[in-house]
């Protein structure tokens, strides 16, 4: 057994290959209700300002319109820091976005 195999724990797996930690996770089959409610609030705030997904995404570091759209549809539940950055980009508070959750 090579030192690389020992470092990654190959011996623990015997002759089997260890699971790939970089394999993408399966997508949700249905949107999470809480994430969907947050996404609805984000969409309402964005549409009240007549902004596109691209307009909002450009105001947030490391955010693209595709990911923001997936948040709006409830396919992703953003972390608290990301939700706060979204609220700031929409010129609103996080409290306003989560009020109806």
Number of C-alpha atoms within 10 A of each C-alpha: 7 8 9 9 11 11 9 11 12 17 15 12 11 9 8 9 10 13 8 7 7 6 7 7 7 6 9 10 7 9 17 15 13 14 20 21 21 24 25 17 19 26 21 14 18 19 12 10 10 10 13 12 18 14 15 19 20 13 15 16 11 8 16 16 15 12 15 22 18 16 23 22 20 22 21 19 20 17 9 10 10 15 19 17 18 24 22 15 18 23 12 14 15 18 10 12 23 16 10 10 11
